[in-house]
Amino acid sequence: MGLPHGHAHGTVTQRLIGDHLVSGRMMPGEEIALRVDQTLTQDATGTLVMQELEALALDRVRTQVSVQYVDHNILQADERNAEDHEFLRSAARRFGLWFSKPGNGVSHPTHMQHFGAPGRTLAGSDSHTCAGGSLGMLAIGTGGLEVALAMAGRPLHLTMPKIWGIRLTGELPPWVSAKDVILELLRRHGVQGGVHRVLEYHGPGLASLTAMDRHVIANMGAELGATTTVFPSDDAVRRFLEGVGRGEDFVPITADEDASYDLDEEIDLSSLEPLIARPTSPGNVVPVREAAGEPIGQAVIGSSANPGFRDFAVPAAMVAGRQTAPGVSLDINPTSREILQDLTRSGATFDLIAAGGRIHQSGCLGCIGMGQAPAAGRNSLRTFPRNFPGRSGTEDDAVWLCSPETAAASALTGVITDPRDWADRLSASPPTPYAPEPPSVNAAMLEPPLPPDEARRVRLRRGPNISALPDLDPLPDTLEGPVLLKAGDDVSTDEISPAGAKALPYRSNIPKLAEFTLTRLDPDYPRRAASVRDDTGHLIVAGENYGQGSSREHAAITPRYLGLRAVIAKSYARIHWQNLANFGVLALEFDDPGDYERVEAGDRLRLSGLHEALARPDDPTLRVRNTTRDEEYPLRHRLSPRQCEAVLAGGIIAALAR
């Protein structure tokens, strides 16, 4: 199914979508459905996914490959995380998934090494699943329920995005790396720049970027709000797959010579300089030299946003024979066991430890606030993808996002430092570390699926911290209730359902996790919501890009559990908007964004005739009455008929049961 003249054609994205299209037209803005080849779940989202598979009465997953990773909640301060891991292992064995044990590595680079393959689709219950685009895959982060449905053999529904062609020219200068490429895009466009877009990279500049460099760039497309990121499958991908012993999985996939894109952009790699995102947004990017001299207390290297051997070996070479500055903690969070093995084989682990580095286990850890929380108010430099307020586990945090080179130079000087200036002072040459050949490939902590007969005999091991999925009632025809919260722009899912070592262990205990809901914006929200839950329920009003960031569906489930029936916003982030519909929360938008100013927290709003309004496929408009101010405002929704049916039923599981 082609696009009309004047739209994108001949792109890698179109080829990938066209090869998997089950229904819909490849017209930007229309709902399409895609066949899913592979799925990825992790432990912060996976427990709910496994409970959803139970609710769907699935016998065995129907994808080519499904993998359950344990990489988020691996800090075991008490029994709860370990109990969740036991549940996840039993569910992987029961339903026919691979199981990646705690400490094996972050899901995205581990999946890339062991399972990623050009031409495949990957749906993951983690927003950084888009990192798989580095191998010429169509890899999309989405809510857990969508992944559960994909495992059950159902297609993945999404809004057809515009294809944004980003042409790369030139080569990166010394002391500038892949992290600076994606920070440059965030500097230009901010956290809403990629909404309803696929970023497709092309051009001669690709030749100098390895598959892992591309992973760094693809990973943080999520921070732009993009549907996903796509790179071609070329020689760099072939070399990567051959290096990890999977050369037979290589398939060349490149754009046509005359490919055209819906939008065009160019980045001259040779013109880039070291960049840094200030607290508290990945979009708040400035040159490192603009922030130079700010004292730091911590530098952390790791996460899915800096996943490759070179991202650790370069800092190791920089600190070799030197000492980190007094008062600075240099934390090394290896992305996978294989990288830690290769760093150790090459001697880089010794250099890091001798210089004062602290080595942590392989996993997400500090990125999700599971350990290494910084001191309040002290600057923490991290090579991570996100720096939303409090995500580090410290309420009053000051997290900056930068490249490994900038992190290492700053750890040595004690202040934010451009690595070029550090190198000039010491007459240091840019390191060119060579990874051991061949790179380590270790599948010892990957448990393969059980044969079907054996799998059917497995009983799920459910600890006391795992609650049942909440029972969600259908949407009433009339909603009338208070606006319990008026939120601003760019509210993240970290603010709706916090990460960190306090909340994360309750990921599978919805009633307990609900007590943390929106407390970063209003500490009293859970109590006030519970007080009207069984009476009227309540509404939330929000600004632009509501629900940016993580794919965690807890950010839809816990407010719904507390009685949230509708959100009225100026606009939404893609995954959270989908998650709201999946759990029966009505996501509406102001027809006139100016009406946002006319509603205050505490106002009572009335929406009536909802059943008829959501049954009109060609008319997405409705009106809300502010009974407190005696005013009416026009609204609209962007839900497909399929989503309208789900919202009316009280969520997708309820709709399927019906």
Solvent accessible surface area in square Angstrom, and as a share of the most:
residue,aa,sasa,rsa
1,M,155,0.69
2,G,68,0.65
3,L,30,0.15
4,P,64,0.40
5,H,193,0.86
6,G,70,0.68
7,H,58,0.26
8,A,0,0.00
9,H,89,0.40
10,G,17,0.16
11,T,1,0.01
12,V,1,0.01
13,T,0,0.00
14,Q,19,0.08
15,R,95,0.35
16,L,3,0.01
17,I,3,0.01
18,G,36,0.35
19,D,92,0.48
20,H,7,0.03
21,L,35,0.17
22,V,88,0.51
23,S,55,0.35
24,G,29,0.28
25,R,126,0.46
26,M,11,0.05
27,M,48,0.21
28,P,34,0.21
29,G,57,0.55
30,E,56,0.25
31,E,56,0.25
32,I,1,0.01
33,A,1,0.01
34,L,2,0.01
35,R,120,0.44
36,V,16,0.09
37,D,5,0.02
38,Q,5,0.02
39,T,0,0.00
40,L,1,0.01
41,T,0,0.00
42,Q,6,0.03
43,D,1,0.01
44,A,4,0.03
45,T,4,0.03
46,G,0,0.00
47,T,0,0.00
48,L,1,0.01
49,V,0,0.00
50,M,0,0.00
51,Q,8,0.03
52,E,0,0.00
53,L,0,0.00
54,E,73,0.33
55,A,54,0.42
56,L,41,0.21
57,A,89,0.69
58,L,14,0.07
59,D,57,0.30
60,R,64,0.23
61,V,19,0.11
62,R,173,0.63
63,T,22,0.13
64,Q,113,0.50
65,V,34,0.19
66,S,3,0.02
67,V,0,0.00
68,Q,0,0.00
69,Y,0,0.00
70,V,1,0.01
71,D,0,0.00
72,H,15,0.07
73,N,1,0.01
74,I,5,0.03
75,L,65,0.32
76,Q,100,0.45
77,A,96,0.75
78,D,57,0.29
79,E,102,0.46
80,R,53,0.19
81,N,4,0.02
82,A,37,0.29
83,E,40,0.18
84,D,1,0.01
85,H,12,0.06
86,E,85,0.38
87,F,0,0.00
88,L,0,0.00
89,R,95,0.35
90,S,6,0.04
91,A,0,0.00
92,A,1,0.00
93,R,70,0.25
94,R,45,0.16
95,F,7,0.03
96,G,7,0.06
97,L,2,0.01
98,W,70,0.24
99,F,6,0.02
100,S,1,0.00
101,K,73,0.31
102,P,41,0.26
103,G,12,0.12
104,N,1,0.00
105,G,1,0.01
106,V,1,0.00
107,S,0,0.00
108,H,13,0.06
109,P,3,0.02
110,T,1,0.01
111,H,4,0.02
112,M,5,0.02
113,Q,18,0.08
114,H,27,0.12
115,F,22,0.09
116,G,0,0.00
117,A,5,0.04
118,P,1,0.01
119,G,20,0.19
120,R,86,0.31
121,T,6,0.03
122,L,6,0.03
123,A,0,0.00
124,G,0,0.00
125,S,0,0.00
126,D,11,0.06
127,S,7,0.05
128,H,10,0.04
129,T,1,0.01
130,C,4,0.02
131,A,0,0.00
132,G,10,0.09
133,G,0,0.00
134,S,0,0.00
135,L,0,0.00
136,G,0,0.00
137,M,1,0.01
138,L,3,0.01
139,A,0,0.00
140,I,5,0.02
141,G,1,0.01
142,T,1,0.00
143,G,0,0.00
144,G,1,0.01
145,L,0,0.00
146,E,10,0.04
147,V,0,0.00
148,A,0,0.00
149,L,18,0.09
150,A,2,0.02
151,M,0,0.00
152,A,14,0.11
153,G,49,0.47
154,R,120,0.44
155,P,41,0.26
156,L,6,0.03
157,H,41,0.18
158,L,7,0.04
159,T,35,0.20
160,M,3,0.01
161,P,2,0.01
162,K,94,0.40
163,I,1,0.00
164,W,5,0.02
165,G,0,0.00
166,I,0,0.00
167,R,95,0.34
168,L,0,0.00
169,T,23,0.13
170,G,37,0.36
171,E,116,0.52
172,L,43,0.22
173,P,39,0.24
174,P,86,0.54
175,W,23,0.08
176,V,10,0.06
177,S,7,0.05
178,A,4,0.03
179,K,0,0.00
180,D,0,0.00
181,V,0,0.00
182,I,0,0.00
183,L,0,0.00
184,E,10,0.05
185,L,0,0.00
186,L,0,0.00
187,R,114,0.42
188,R,93,0.34
189,H,67,0.30
190,G,20,0.20
191,V,14,0.08
192,Q,74,0.33
193,G,14,0.13
194,G,0,0.00
195,V,34,0.19
196,H,81,0.36
197,R,61,0.22
198,V,1,0.00
199,L,0,0.00
200,E,1,0.00
201,Y,1,0.00
202,H,40,0.18
203,G,25,0.24
204,P,84,0.53
205,G,1,0.01
206,L,12,0.06
207,A,86,0.67
208,S,50,0.32
209,L,3,0.01
210,T,75,0.43
211,A,3,0.02
212,M,34,0.15
213,D,19,0.10
214,R,2,0.01
215,H,1,0.00
216,V,3,0.01
217,I,0,0.00
218,A,0,0.00
219,N,0,0.00
220,M,0,0.00
221,G,1,0.01
222,A,15,0.12
223,E,8,0.03
224,L,0,0.00
225,G,22,0.21
226,A,7,0.06
227,T,3,0.02
228,T,1,0.00
229,T,0,0.00
230,V,0,0.00
231,F,0,0.00
232,P,11,0.07
233,S,0,0.00
234,D,34,0.18
235,D,79,0.41
236,A,7,0.05
237,V,0,0.00
238,R,78,0.29
239,R,132,0.48
240,F,35,0.15
241,L,0,0.00
242,E,92,0.41
243,G,28,0.26
244,V,13,0.08
245,G,60,0.58
246,R,32,0.12
247,G,28,0.27
248,E,139,0.63
249,D,41,0.21
250,F,45,0.19
251,V,70,0.40
252,P,96,0.60
253,I,15,0.08
254,T,69,0.40
255,A,30,0.23
256,D,61,0.32
257,E,190,0.85
258,D,100,0.52
259,A,23,0.18
260,S,40,0.26
261,Y,24,0.09
262,D,39,0.20
263,L,50,0.25
264,D,107,0.55
265,E,31,0.14
266,E,89,0.40
267,I,0,0.00
268,D,59,0.30
269,L,0,0.00
270,S,60,0.39
271,S,81,0.52
272,L,13,0.06
273,E,57,0.25
274,P,0,0.00
275,L,4,0.02
276,I,0,0.00
277,A,0,0.00
278,R,70,0.26
279,P,38,0.24
280,T,56,0.33
281,S,33,0.22
282,P,1,0.00
283,G,21,0.21
284,N,60,0.31
285,V,14,0.08
286,V,23,0.13
287,P,32,0.20
288,V,0,0.00
289,R,117,0.43
290,E,114,0.51
291,A,4,0.03
292,A,53,0.41
293,G,45,0.43
294,E,65,0.29
295,P,87,0.54
296,I,4,0.02
297,G,14,0.13
298,Q,12,0.05
299,A,0,0.00
300,V,1,0.01
301,I,1,0.00
302,G,0,0.00
303,S,1,0.01
304,S,9,0.06
305,A,0,0.00
306,N,1,0.01
307,P,0,0.00
308,G,1,0.01
309,F,29,0.12
310,R,69,0.25
311,D,5,0.02
312,F,1,0.00
313,A,4,0.03
314,V,4,0.02
315,P,1,0.00
316,A,1,0.01
317,A,43,0.33
318,M,3,0.01
319,V,0,0.00
320,A,36,0.28
321,G,88,0.85
322,R,84,0.31
323,Q,115,0.51
324,T,21,0.12
325,A,13,0.10
326,P,134,0.84
327,G,64,0.62
328,V,19,0.11
329,S,26,0.17
330,L,0,0.00
331,D,0,0.00
332,I,1,0.01
333,N,4,0.02
334,P,0,0.00
335,T,0,0.00
336,S,4,0.03
337,R,63,0.23
338,E,6,0.03
339,I,14,0.07
340,L,52,0.26
341,Q,62,0.27
342,D,7,0.04
343,L,1,0.01
344,T,81,0.47
345,R,130,0.47
346,S,56,0.36
347,G,30,0.29
348,A,9,0.07
349,T,19,0.11
350,F,146,0.61
351,D,40,0.21
352,L,1,0.00
353,I,95,0.48
354,A,52,0.40
355,A,0,0.00
356,G,36,0.35
357,G,9,0.09
358,R,123,0.45
359,I,57,0.29
360,H,41,0.18
361,Q,83,0.37
362,S,3,0.02
363,G,0,0.00
364,C,12,0.07
365,L,11,0.05
366,G,2,0.02
367,C,13,0.08
368,I,5,0.03
369,G,2,0.02
370,M,2,0.01
371,G,18,0.18
372,Q,46,0.20
373,A,52,0.41
374,P,12,0.08
375,A,63,0.49
376,A,68,0.53
377,G,48,0.46
378,R,109,0.40
379,N,21,0.11
380,S,0,0.00
381,L,0,0.00
382,R,3,0.01
383,T,0,0.00
384,F,2,0.01
385,P,0,0.00
386,R,9,0.03
387,N,3,0.01
388,F,7,0.03
389,P,46,0.29
390,G,0,0.00
391,R,13,0.05
392,S,4,0.03
393,G,34,0.33
394,T,17,0.10
395,E,120,0.54
396,D,92,0.48
397,D,15,0.08
398,A,18,0.14
399,V,6,0.04
400,W,8,0.03
401,L,0,0.00
402,C,0,0.00
403,S,0,0.00
404,P,0,0.00
405,E,5,0.02
406,T,0,0.00
407,A,0,0.00
408,A,0,0.00
409,A,0,0.00
410,S,0,0.00
411,A,0,0.00
412,L,23,0.11
413,T,45,0.26
414,G,12,0.12
415,V,51,0.29
416,I,1,0.01
417,T,6,0.04
418,D,1,0.01
419,P,0,0.00
420,R,55,0.20
421,D,41,0.21
422,W,8,0.03
423,A,4,0.03
424,D,107,0.56
425,R,153,0.56
426,L,77,0.38
427,S,104,0.67
428,A,26,0.20
429,S,90,0.58
430,P,57,0.36
431,P,32,0.20
432,T,99,0.57
433,P,46,0.29
434,Y,185,0.70
435,A,37,0.28
436,P,23,0.15
437,E,145,0.65
438,P,96,0.60
439,P,38,0.24
440,S,11,0.07
441,V,76,0.44
442,N,34,0.18
443,A,57,0.44
444,A,80,0.62
445,M,36,0.16
446,L,11,0.05
447,E,34,0.15
448,P,84,0.53
449,P,42,0.26
450,L,23,0.11
451,P,77,0.48
452,P,58,0.36
453,D,100,0.52
454,E,72,0.32
455,A,1,0.01
456,R,126,0.46
457,R,174,0.63
458,V,30,0.17
459,R,203,0.74
460,L,41,0.20
461,R,143,0.52
462,R,104,0.38
463,G,16,0.16
464,P,126,0.79
465,N,11,0.06
466,I,12,0.06
467,S,26,0.17
468,A,83,0.65
469,L,41,0.20
470,P,31,0.19
471,D,149,0.77
472,L,31,0.16
473,D,75,0.39
474,P,80,0.50
475,L,2,0.01
476,P,52,0.33
477,D,63,0.33
478,T,52,0.30
479,L,7,0.04
480,E,58,0.26
481,G,0,0.00
482,P,16,0.10
483,V,1,0.00
484,L,14,0.07
485,L,15,0.08
486,K,53,0.22
487,A,6,0.05
488,G,39,0.37
489,D,80,0.42
490,D,44,0.23
491,V,7,0.04
492,S,1,0.01
493,T,1,0.01
494,D,0,0.00
495,E,23,0.10
496,I,1,0.00
497,S,2,0.01
498,P,8,0.05
499,A,4,0.03
500,G,3,0.03
501,A,46,0.36
502,K,158,0.67
503,A,1,0.01
504,L,0,0.00
505,P,9,0.06
506,Y,33,0.13
507,R,2,0.01
508,S,0,0.00
509,N,30,0.16
510,I,2,0.01
511,P,59,0.37
512,K,68,0.29
513,L,2,0.01
514,A,1,0.01
515,E,98,0.44
516,F,47,0.20
517,T,1,0.00
518,L,0,0.00
519,T,38,0.22
520,R,58,0.21
521,L,67,0.33
522,D,25,0.13
523,P,112,0.71
524,D,53,0.27
525,Y,0,0.00
526,P,16,0.10
527,R,149,0.54
528,R,68,0.25
529,A,0,0.00
530,A,42,0.33
531,S,78,0.50
532,V,34,0.20
533,R,81,0.29
534,D,134,0.69
535,D,117,0.61
536,T,43,0.25
537,G,3,0.03
538,H,1,0.00
539,L,4,0.02
540,I,0,0.00
541,V,0,0.00
542,A,0,0.00
543,G,0,0.00
544,E,55,0.25
545,N,5,0.02
546,Y,3,0.01
547,G,2,0.02
548,Q,16,0.07
549,G,17,0.16
550,S,15,0.09
551,S,2,0.01
552,R,5,0.02
553,E,1,0.01
554,H,0,0.00
555,A,0,0.00
556,A,0,0.00
557,I,0,0.00
558,T,0,0.00
559,P,2,0.01
560,R,13,0.05
561,Y,60,0.23
562,L,9,0.04
563,G,4,0.04
564,L,3,0.01
565,R,23,0.08
566,A,0,0.00
567,V,0,0.00
568,I,1,0.01
569,A,0,0.00
570,K,44,0.19
571,S,32,0.21
572,Y,15,0.06
573,A,11,0.09
574,R,22,0.08
575,I,17,0.09
576,H,3,0.01
577,W,26,0.09
578,Q,5,0.02
579,N,1,0.00
580,L,1,0.01
581,A,1,0.00
582,N,4,0.02
583,F,10,0.04
584,G,0,0.00
585,V,0,0.00
586,L,0,0.00
587,A,1,0.01
588,L,0,0.00
589,E,7,0.03
590,F,2,0.01
591,D,67,0.34
592,D,72,0.37
593,P,70,0.44
594,G,40,0.39
595,D,15,0.08
596,Y,26,0.10
597,E,113,0.50
598,R,118,0.43
599,V,1,0.01
600,E,78,0.35
601,A,61,0.47
602,G,52,0.50
603,D,4,0.02
604,R,92,0.34
605,L,1,0.00
606,R,96,0.35
607,L,1,0.00
608,S,62,0.40
609,G,31,0.30
610,L,0,0.00
611,H,82,0.37
612,E,117,0.53
613,A,5,0.04
614,L,7,0.03
615,A,72,0.56
616,R,78,0.29
617,P,105,0.66
618,D,138,0.72
619,D,52,0.27
620,P,54,0.34
621,T,64,0.37
622,L,17,0.08
623,R,131,0.48
624,V,1,0.01
625,R,83,0.30
626,N,0,0.00
627,T,57,0.33
628,T,80,0.46
629,R,105,0.38
630,D,102,0.53
631,E,46,0.21
632,E,77,0.34
633,Y,3,0.01
634,P,44,0.27
635,L,0,0.00
636,R,62,0.23
637,H,11,0.05
638,R,137,0.50
639,L,13,0.06
640,S,16,0.10
641,P,93,0.59
642,R,68,0.25
643,Q,7,0.03
644,C,7,0.04
645,E,99,0.45
646,A,4,0.03
647,V,0,0.00
648,L,37,0.18
649,A,3,0.03
650,G,1,0.01
651,G,2,0.02
652,I,13,0.07
653,I,42,0.22
654,A,29,0.23
655,A,22,0.17
656,L,68,0.34
657,A,88,0.69
658,R,194,0.71
